[in-house]
Amino acid sequence: MVAPWLLGCHDLAKRSPGWRPAALCWAYVANVIAVARRYAAARPVEATDDAGCGYAGPVQAPTVIAAQVVAYARAHLGKPYIFGGTGPAGYDCSGLTMMAYRAAGIAIPRLSDAQYWFGAKVPPGQEAPGDLVFFDYKPGHSGPGHIGIVYDVPRGLMLVAPHTGSNVRVQSYRDYPGGYVGFTRPYARRR
């Protein structure tokens, strides 16, 4: 059986004479696997309380919207990472952030690269719970390829759907491989 995304490559090849789908599609797969391995190397914070968040006390969110974003993501801790997932059974990184903001009444784009350009930029050191934190911005890409929700600033923790084979969890954004790219605050976006 052929994977559905390979069928898309085959269709593109039929419309684009001279295009080599096998080489490009397998290069894409190799890139996805390399990214997943980097995500897997990130150190998660193990859950230690009943809420499953690895934090014993409440986080003080700066606004009601931010509190709703954090509460939504916390409620889905432990759900599996599903590529393209937007819940409720599982999430990918940008699916979790999109749905958390939707639960707070804010519509943001679906993918991490578009989410990066959507929100008001927040300087490092001024991030707050509910802000979005971005990773993995490669040359030639339209934006970062990975995202989490800032959760506990003093401890540098985020709520995130990290990679295939993992679950939504609390993880350090300060110790993330390659470092973070930046922060945004979608609810403070200029219209």
MIDOSE-1310 file (N, C-alpha, C; in nm, 2 decimals, decimal comma, always signed):
residues 191
mvap	+0,08/-0,12/+0,00/+0,00/+0,00/+0,00/+0,09/+0,13/+0,00; +0,05/+0,23/-0,07/+0,13/+0,35/-0,09/+0,07/+0,45/+0,01; +0,16/+0,52/+0,08/+0,12/+0,62/+0,18/+0,05/+0,73/+0,10; -0,06/+0,79/+0,16/-0,14/+0,89/+0,09/-0,06/+1,01/+0,04
wllg	+0,04/+1,06/+0,12/+0,12/+1,17/+0,08/+0,21/+1,14/-0,04; +0,24/+1,01/-0,06/+0,32/+0,97/-0,18/+0,23/+0,98/-0,31; +0,10/+0,95/-0,29/+0,01/+0,96/-0,40/+0,01/+1,10/-0,45; +0,01/+1,20/-0,36/+0,01/+1,34/-0,40/+0,14/+1,37/-0,48
chdl	+0,25/+1,31/-0,44/+0,38/+1,33/-0,51/+0,36/+1,27/-0,65; +0,30/+1,16/-0,66/+0,28/+1,09/-0,79/+0,19/+1,18/-0,88; +0,09/+1,23/-0,83/+0,00/+1,32/-0,91/+0,07/+1,45/-0,95; +0,16/+1,50/-0,87/+0,23/+1,62/-0,91/+0,33/+1,59/-1,02
akrs	+0,39/+1,47/-1,01/+0,49/+1,43/-1,11/+0,42/+1,41/-1,25; +0,29/+1,37/-1,25/+0,22/+1,35/-1,38/+0,20/+1,49/-1,44; +0,18/+1,59/-1,36/+0,15/+1,73/-1,41/+0,28/+1,81/-1,43; +0,39/+1,76/-1,39/+0,52/+1,83/-1,40/+0,63/+1,75/-1,46
pgwr	+0,63/+1,74/-1,60/+0,73/+1,66/-1,67/+0,87/+1,69/-1,62; +0,95/+1,59/-1,60/+1,09/+1,60/-1,55/+1,10/+1,61/-1,40; +0,99/+1,61/-1,33/+1,00/+1,62/-1,18/+1,03/+1,48/-1,13; +1,12/+1,46/-1,04/+1,15/+1,33/-0,99/+1,09/+1,31/-0,85
paal	+0,97/+1,25/-0,84/+0,90/+1,25/-0,72/+0,96/+1,16/-0,61; +1,02/+1,05/-0,65/+1,08/+0,96/-0,56/+1,19/+1,02/-0,48; +1,28/+1,09/-0,55/+1,39/+1,15/-0,48/+1,34/+1,26/-0,39; +1,25/+1,35/-0,43/+1,21/+1,46/-0,35/+1,12/+1,42/-0,24
cway	+1,03/+1,32/-0,26/+0,94/+1,27/-0,15/+1,02/+1,20/-0,05; +1,12/+1,12/-0,08/+1,20/+1,05/+0,02/+1,29/+1,15/+0,09; +1,33/+1,25/+0,02/+1,41/+1,36/+0,09/+1,32/+1,42/+0,20; +1,20/+1,45/+0,16/+1,10/+1,51/+0,26/+1,09/+1,41/+0,38
vanv	+1,07/+1,29/+0,35/+1,05/+1,19/+0,46/+1,18/+1,19/+0,55; +1,29/+1,19/+0,49/+1,42/+1,19/+0,57/+1,42/+1,32/+0,66; +1,38/+1,43/+0,60/+1,38/+1,56/+0,68/+1,28/+1,55/+0,80; +1,16/+1,49/+0,77/+1,06/+1,48/+0,88/+1,12/+1,39/+0,99
iava	+1,18/+1,28/+0,95/+1,24/+1,19/+1,05/+1,35/+1,26/+1,13; +1,43/+1,33/+1,07/+1,54/+1,41/+1,14/+1,48/+1,51/+1,24; +1,38/+1,58/+1,20/+1,32/+1,67/+1,29/+1,26/+1,60/+1,41; +1,19/+1,49/+1,38/+1,13/+1,41/+1,49/+1,23/+1,36/+1,59
rrya	+1,35/+1,32/+1,54/+1,45/+1,28/+1,63/+1,51/+1,39/+1,72; +1,52/+1,51/+1,66/+1,56/+1,63/+1,74/+1,46/+1,66/+1,85; +1,33/+1,65/+1,81/+1,22/+1,68/+1,91/+1,23/+1,58/+2,02; +1,25/+1,45/+1,98/+1,26/+1,34/+2,08/+1,37/+1,36/+2,18
aarp	+1,48/+1,43/+2,14/+1,59/+1,45/+2,22/+1,56/+1,56/+2,33; +1,46/+1,64/+2,31/+1,43/+1,74/+2,41/+1,39/+1,67/+2,54; +1,43/+1,74/+2,65/+1,40/+1,68/+2,79/+1,27/+1,72/+2,84; +1,17/+1,63/+2,85/+1,04/+1,66/+2,91/+1,05/+1,68/+3,06
veat	+0,96/+1,75/+3,11/+0,94/+1,76/+3,26/+0,84/+1,66/+3,30; +0,87/+1,57/+3,38/+0,78/+1,46/+3,42/+0,67/+1,52/+3,50; +0,55/+1,47/+3,48/+0,43/+1,51/+3,56/+0,44/+1,46/+3,70; +0,41/+1,54/+3,80/+0,43/+1,50/+3,94/+0,30/+1,53/+4,02
ddag	+0,20/+1,59/+3,96/+0,08/+1,62/+4,04/-0,04/+1,57/+3,97; -0,16/+1,58/+4,03/-0,28/+1,52/+3,98/-0,32/+1,59/+3,84; -0,28/+1,71/+3,82/-0,32/+1,78/+3,69/-0,23/+1,73/+3,58; -0,12/+1,65/+3,61/-0,03/+1,60/+3,51/+0,05/+1,71/+3,45
cgya	+0,08/+1,82/+3,52/+0,15/+1,93/+3,45/+0,29/+1,95/+3,51; +0,33/+1,87/+3,60/+0,47/+1,88/+3,66/+0,49/+2,01/+3,74; +0,38/+2,07/+3,78/+0,39/+2,20/+3,85/+0,29/+2,19/+3,97; +0,33/+2,22/+4,09/+0,25/+2,20/+4,21/+0,15/+2,31/+4,23
gpvq	+0,17/+2,43/+4,17/+0,08/+2,54/+4,20/+0,02/+2,60/+4,08; -0,07/+2,69/+4,10/-0,13/+2,75/+3,98/-0,04/+2,85/+3,92; -0,05/+2,87/+3,79/+0,02/+2,96/+3,71/-0,06/+3,09/+3,70; +0,00/+3,20/+3,72/-0,07/+3,33/+3,71/-0,06/+3,38/+3,57
aptv	-0,17/+3,36/+3,50/-0,18/+3,41/+3,36/-0,21/+3,56/+3,36; -0,16/+3,64/+3,27/-0,18/+3,79/+3,27/-0,32/+3,83/+3,23; -0,39/+3,75/+3,16/-0,53/+3,79/+3,12/-0,62/+3,67/+3,12; -0,75/+3,69/+3,12/-0,85/+3,58/+3,11/-0,82/+3,50/+2,99
iaaq	-0,79/+3,56/+2,88/-0,77/+3,48/+2,75/-0,65/+3,39/+2,77; -0,54/+3,44/+2,82/-0,42/+3,36/+2,85/-0,45/+3,24/+2,94; -0,53/+3,27/+3,05/-0,57/+3,16/+3,14/-0,65/+3,06/+3,07; -0,74/+3,09/+2,98/-0,82/+3,00/+2,91/-0,73/+2,91/+2,81
vvay	-0,63/+2,98/+2,75/-0,54/+2,91/+2,66/-0,47/+2,80/+2,74; -0,41/+2,84/+2,85/-0,33/+2,75/+2,93/-0,42/+2,64/+2,99; -0,54/+2,67/+3,03/-0,63/+2,57/+3,09/-0,67/+2,47/+2,98; -0,69/+2,51/+2,86/-0,73/+2,42/+2,75/-0,61/+2,32/+2,73
arah	-0,49/+2,37/+2,71/-0,38/+2,29/+2,69/-0,35/+2,19/+2,80; -0,36/+2,24/+2,93/-0,35/+2,15/+3,04/-0,45/+2,04/+3,05; -0,57/+2,07/+3,00/-0,68/+1,97/+3,00/-0,65/+1,86/+2,91; -0,56/+1,88/+2,81/-0,52/+1,78/+2,71/-0,39/+1,72/+2,73
lgkp	-0,32/+1,74/+2,85/-0,20/+1,67/+2,88/-0,22/+1,52/+2,87; -0,12/+1,45/+2,81/-0,13/+1,31/+2,80/-0,19/+1,26/+2,67; -0,26/+1,35/+2,60/-0,32/+1,31/+2,47/-0,20/+1,28/+2,37; -0,22/+1,19/+2,28/-0,11/+1,15/+2,19/-0,09/+1,26/+2,08
yifg	+0,04/+1,27/+2,04/+0,08/+1,35/+1,92/+0,02/+1,28/+1,80; -0,05/+1,35/+1,72/-0,10/+1,30/+1,59/-0,07/+1,40/+1,49; +0,01/+1,36/+1,39/+0,04/+1,46/+1,28/-0,08/+1,51/+1,22; -0,10/+1,64/+1,21/-0,22/+1,70/+1,16/-0,33/+1,71/+1,26
gtgp	-0,31/+1,66/+1,38/-0,42/+1,65/+1,48/-0,47/+1,78/+1,53; -0,60/+1,80/+1,54/-0,66/+1,92/+1,60/-0,75/+1,88/+1,71; -0,74/+1,76/+1,77/-0,82/+1,71/+1,88/-0,95/+1,66/+1,84; -1,03/+1,61/+1,93/-0,99/+1,59/+2,07/-0,91/+1,47/+2,10
agyd	-0,89/+1,38/+2,00/-0,82/+1,25/+2,03/-0,67/+1,27/+2,04; -0,62/+1,37/+1,97/-0,47/+1,40/+1,97/-0,44/+1,53/+1,90; -0,32/+1,57/+1,91/-0,28/+1,70/+1,85/-0,14/+1,69/+1,79; -0,11/+1,78/+1,69/+0,02/+1,81/+1,66/+0,05/+1,95/+1,73
csgl	+0,17/+2,00/+1,72/+0,21/+2,12/+1,79/+0,12/+2,24/+1,76; +0,10/+2,27/+1,63/+0,02/+2,38/+1,60/-0,13/+2,36/+1,61; -0,17/+2,23/+1,60/-0,31/+2,20/+1,62/-0,35/+2,23/+1,77; -0,26/+2,20/+1,86/-0,29/+2,22/+2,00/-0,30/+2,37/+2,03
tmma	-0,20/+2,45/+1,97/-0,21/+2,60/+2,00/-0,33/+2,66/+1,93; -0,36/+2,62/+1,81/-0,48/+2,67/+1,74/-0,61/+2,65/+1,82; -0,62/+2,52/+1,87/-0,74/+2,49/+1,94/-0,75/+2,55/+2,08; -0,63/+2,57/+2,15/-0,63/+2,64/+2,28/-0,68/+2,78/+2,26
yraa	-0,63/+2,85/+2,16/-0,67/+2,98/+2,13/-0,82/+2,99/+2,09; -0,86/+2,89/+2,01/-1,00/+2,89/+1,97/-1,09/+2,87/+2,09; -1,05/+2,79/+2,19/-1,13/+2,77/+2,31/-1,14/+2,90/+2,39; -1,04/+2,99/+2,37/-1,04/+3,12/+2,44/-1,11/+3,23/+2,35
giai	-1,17/+3,19/+2,24/-1,24/+3,28/+2,15/-1,15/+3,36/+2,05; -1,03/+3,31/+2,03/-0,94/+3,38/+1,94/-0,91/+3,28/+1,82; -0,93/+3,33/+1,70/-0,90/+3,24/+1,58/-0,76/+3,28/+1,54; -0,67/+3,18/+1,53/-0,54/+3,19/+1,48/-0,52/+3,10/+1,37
prls	-0,42/+3,12/+1,28/-0,39/+3,03/+1,17/-0,36/+2,88/+1,22; -0,37/+2,79/+1,13/-0,35/+2,65/+1,16/-0,21/+2,61/+1,18; -0,12/+2,66/+1,10/+0,02/+2,61/+1,10/+0,12/+2,70/+1,17; +0,22/+2,64/+1,23/+0,32/+2,71/+1,31/+0,38/+2,83/+1,24
daqy	+0,42/+2,81/+1,11/+0,48/+2,92/+1,04/+0,38/+3,04/+1,03; +0,26/+3,02/+1,00/+0,16/+3,13/+0,99/+0,13/+3,18/+1,13; +0,13/+3,10/+1,23/+0,10/+3,15/+1,37/+0,22/+3,24/+1,41; +0,34/+3,22/+1,37/+0,45/+3,30/+1,40/+0,43/+3,45/+1,35
wfga	+0,38/+3,46/+1,23/+0,36/+3,59/+1,17/+0,23/+3,66/+1,22; +0,14/+3,58/+1,28/+0,01/+3,63/+1,32/+0,01/+3,72/+1,45; +0,08/+3,68/+1,55/+0,07/+3,74/+1,68/+0,17/+3,86/+1,69; +0,14/+3,94/+1,80/+0,23/+4,05/+1,83/+0,36/+3,99/+1,89
kvpp	+0,48/+4,03/+1,84/+0,61/+3,98/+1,89/+0,63/+4,02/+2,03; +0,69/+3,93/+2,11/+0,72/+3,95/+2,25/+0,87/+3,94/+2,27; +0,94/+4,04/+2,32/+1,08/+4,02/+2,34/+1,11/+3,91/+2,44; +1,22/+3,84/+2,42/+1,26/+3,74/+2,52/+1,28/+3,80/+2,65
gqea	+1,23/+3,74/+2,76/+1,24/+3,79/+2,89/+1,11/+3,86/+2,93; +1,02/+3,88/+2,83/+0,89/+3,94/+2,86/+0,78/+3,85/+2,83; +0,81/+3,72/+2,80/+0,71/+3,62/+2,77/+0,62/+3,60/+2,89; +0,50/+3,55/+2,87/+0,41/+3,53/+2,98/+0,32/+3,40/+2,95
pgdl	+0,26/+3,34/+3,05/+0,18/+3,22/+3,02/+0,08/+3,26/+2,92; +0,06/+3,16/+2,83/-0,04/+3,18/+2,72/+0,03/+3,23/+2,59; +0,15/+3,29/+2,60/+0,22/+3,33/+2,48/+0,26/+3,21/+2,40; +0,29/+3,22/+2,27/+0,34/+3,11/+2,19/+0,49/+3,12/+2,18
vffd	+0,56/+3,01/+2,19/+0,71/+3,00/+2,17/+0,74/+2,92/+2,05; +0,83/+2,96/+1,97/+0,86/+2,90/+1,84/+1,00/+2,85/+1,83; +1,01/+2,74/+1,75/+1,14/+2,67/+1,73/+1,16/+2,63/+1,59; +1,28/+2,60/+1,55/+1,31/+2,53/+1,42/+1,27/+2,61/+1,30
ykpg	+1,34/+2,73/+1,29/+1,32/+2,82/+1,17/+1,43/+2,79/+1,08; +1,41/+2,72/+0,97/+1,52/+2,69/+0,88/+1,53/+2,79/+0,76; +1,64/+2,81/+0,70/+1,66/+2,89/+0,58/+1,57/+2,84/+0,47; +1,50/+2,93/+0,41/+1,41/+2,90/+0,30/+1,27/+2,86/+0,34
hsgp	+1,24/+2,85/+0,47/+1,11/+2,82/+0,51/+1,03/+2,95/+0,54; +0,90/+2,94/+0,54/+0,82/+3,06/+0,56/+0,80/+3,10/+0,71; +0,85/+3,02/+0,80/+0,84/+3,04/+0,94/+0,89/+2,92/+1,02; +0,88/+2,93/+1,15/+0,93/+2,82/+1,24/+0,84/+2,69/+1,22
ghig	+0,90/+2,58/+1,24/+0,83/+2,45/+1,22/+0,78/+2,39/+1,34; +0,80/+2,45/+1,46/+0,75/+2,39/+1,59/+0,71/+2,50/+1,68; +0,62/+2,47/+1,77/+0,56/+2,57/+1,85/+0,51/+2,51/+1,98; +0,51/+2,59/+2,09/+0,45/+2,55/+2,22/+0,38/+2,67/+2,28
ivyd	+0,32/+2,64/+2,39/+0,25/+2,75/+2,47/+0,32/+2,77/+2,60; +0,37/+2,90/+2,62/+0,44/+2,93/+2,74/+0,35/+2,90/+2,86; +0,41/+2,83/+2,96/+0,33/+2,79/+3,08/+0,38/+2,85/+3,21; +0,51/+2,82/+3,24/+0,57/+2,87/+3,36/+0,70/+2,94/+3,33
vprg	+0,69/+3,07/+3,33/+0,81/+3,15/+3,29/+0,93/+3,13/+3,38; +0,91/+3,14/+3,51/+1,03/+3,13/+3,60/+1,11/+3,00/+3,57; +1,03/+2,89/+3,55/+1,10/+2,76/+3,52/+1,12/+2,73/+3,38; +1,08/+2,82/+3,29/+1,10/+2,81/+3,14/+1,03/+2,69/+3,08
lmlv	+0,90/+2,67/+3,12/+0,82/+2,55/+3,08/+0,72/+2,59/+2,98; +0,69/+2,50/+2,89/+0,58/+2,52/+2,79/+0,49/+2,39/+2,79; +0,37/+2,41/+2,74/+0,28/+2,30/+2,71/+0,30/+2,27/+2,56; +0,32/+2,15/+2,52/+0,35/+2,12/+2,38/+0,31/+1,98/+2,34
apht	+0,28/+1,96/+2,22/+0,27/+1,83/+2,15/+0,40/+1,82/+2,07; +0,49/+1,74/+2,13/+0,63/+1,75/+2,07/+0,66/+1,68/+1,94; +0,62/+1,55/+1,93/+0,65/+1,48/+1,81/+0,58/+1,34/+1,81; +0,58/+1,28/+1,69/+0,52/+1,15/+1,68/+0,58/+1,05/+1,78
gsnv	+0,49/+0,97/+1,85/+0,54/+0,88/+1,95/+0,54/+0,94/+2,09; +0,50/+1,06/+2,10/+0,49/+1,13/+2,24/+0,35/+1,17/+2,26; +0,33/+1,23/+2,38/+0,20/+1,29/+2,42/+0,22/+1,43/+2,45; +0,11/+1,50/+2,46/+0,11/+1,64/+2,50/+0,16/+1,65/+2,64
rvqs	+0,26/+1,74/+2,66/+0,33/+1,74/+2,79/+0,38/+1,88/+2,82; +0,44/+1,88/+2,94/+0,51/+2,00/+2,99/+0,66/+1,98/+2,96; +0,72/+2,07/+2,90/+0,86/+2,06/+2,86/+0,93/+2,19/+2,86; +1,06/+2,19/+2,88/+1,14/+2,32/+2,89/+1,15/+2,38/+2,75
yrdy	+1,13/+2,51/+2,74/+1,15/+2,58/+2,62/+1,29/+2,64/+2,62; +1,35/+2,66/+2,74/+1,49/+2,71/+2,74/+1,59/+2,61/+2,70; +1,57/+2,48/+2,73/+1,66/+2,38/+2,70/+1,63/+2,30/+2,57; +1,54/+2,36/+2,49/+1,50/+2,29/+2,37/+1,61/+2,29/+2,27
pggy	+1,64/+2,17/+2,20/+1,75/+2,17/+2,11/+1,74/+2,27/+2,00; +1,85/+2,35/+1,98/+1,86/+2,45/+1,88/+1,81/+2,59/+1,94; +1,75/+2,59/+2,05/+1,70/+2,71/+2,12/+1,57/+2,76/+2,05; +1,50/+2,85/+2,12/+1,38/+2,91/+2,07/+1,41/+3,02/+1,97
vgft	+1,31/+3,04/+1,88/+1,33/+3,15/+1,78/+1,27/+3,28/+1,83; +1,15/+3,27/+1,90/+1,09/+3,39/+1,95/+0,96/+3,36/+2,01; +0,89/+3,46/+2,06/+0,76/+3,45/+2,12/+0,66/+3,55/+2,05; +0,53/+3,51/+2,06/+0,43/+3,60/+2,01/+0,31/+3,59/+2,11
rpya	+0,23/+3,69/+2,10/+0,11/+3,70/+2,19/-0,01/+3,73/+2,09; -0,08/+3,62/+2,05/-0,18/+3,63/+1,95/-0,30/+3,73/+1,99; -0,33/+3,73/+2,12/-0,45/+3,81/+2,16/-0,41/+3,96/+2,16; -0,28/+4,00/+2,15/-0,24/+4,14/+2,14/-0,21/+4,18/+2,00
rrr	-0,25/+4,10/+1,90/-0,23/+4,13/+1,76/-0,29/+4,27/+1,72; -0,21/+4,34/+1,65/-0,27/+4,47/+1,59/-0,35/+4,43/+1,47; -0,47/+4,49/+1,46/-0,56/+4,46/+1,35/-0,54/+4,55/+1,23
